[in-house]
């Protein structure tokens, strides 16, 4: 098995089909700090959405916001957009250049996103911060 994997990697490198985007090796170590943070954010957002559903009324105030991204690559933007969508209460609807159109369950959820913590973490993981 190991020999087969090594042969495929060697062939792929010789054929010059492995690049920074198709196989993001540069993200490998930084992912280990980003994933636990994202999981915690998903848990907190789950609790927030559950509280809003139970409370009902004005606690649910949908909004559509434009969120700026600082990622330099398409891969970074996709990671950022997917991270937003994985977090309950938010959905990335579109990516245009450095702007993401995001639907949120409530305006204050979007305001937290606009503060830019997730954006900075993805950009740092991408290696361009």
N, C-alpha and C positions, 0 to 999 in steps of 0.2 A: 504494500500500500504506500509506504513512504517513498519507495523508489519511483512508483508511478506518479505521485504528486510532484516529486522533484523533477522528473522528466517533463511533465506538463508545464511547470513553472519555467524551466530552462527553455523549452520550445517557445513559449509565449514571449519570453524576453528576447530571444533571438529573432522572432518575427516582428518585434517592436509593436506588439498589440497591447501591452500593459502600459498605461499612462496614469497620471495623477488623478484623473476624473473617473476612469472606469474601475480602478482598484485603489481606493483611497487609503493606502497604507499609512500616509501621514496622519490620519485621524486615529489610528489604533490606540495609542496610549491615552490621548486626551478624552476619548470616549468613556474610559473608566471613571472619570470624575463627572462627566456630563450626564450619563445615564442615571446614576443614583439621584442627582439633583432633579432630573426630569421626572423620575418616578415619584419623588416627594411632591413635586408640583401637581402631578396628575392626581395624587391622593387628596391633596388640599382642594383642588378644583372639584373633584367628585363630591367631597363633603359640602362645598359651597353650593353646587348645583342642587344637591339633595335638599339642602336647607331652603333654597329658593323655591323649589317645587312644592315642598311642604307648606311654606309660608304663603306662596301664591301672591296674587295682587300685584302691587307695585314693585315687588322684589325682582320681578322679571320685566326687564325693560330693554328689549333687543336693540342693538345698534350695529351699524356698519361703519368701520373705521379704516383709514389708510394708515398702515404701519410701515415706517421706513426700515430698511434692512441695510446692514453694513457689510454683508458678506461679499467677497470678491469673485466667487465662483458660482456656477449654477448648482453645484453639489451643495455648497453652503446654504444657498437660498432654499433649496429643496429640504434640507435638514431643518432649517428654521420654520418653513411653512408646515412641514409634517409635525414638528414639535408643537406648533400652535394647534393644529387640528387634533392631535392626540390628547390635548388638554381639554377635558370636558368644559362645555360652555363657550368654546371658541372654534371657529372653522375658517380656514383660509380658503377664500373663494377664487382669488386670482393673484398672479404675480406679474407685475409690469416693471421691468428694469429693476429699480431698487425699492419698489413700493409693493406691499402686499395689501390686498383688500380682505379684511377680516370681519366676519359676523360674530357678534358676541351676545350672550344671553342677557347681559346687563351692561350699561355704560361703564360702571366702575370696574368691571372685569376688563374691559378694553383699556381703561386708563392705566391699570396695572401693566398691561402689555405695552402701552406707549412709553412707560418708564424705561424700557429697553434692557432689562436684566437678561431676558432670554436671548435677545439679539446679541448682546455682548458676549455671553457664554458660547453661543454658536460660532461667532467670529473668532473668539479666542481658540476654540477647538479647531477651527479651520486653519489656524496658524497665521492669521493676518491682523492680529491685534497688537 
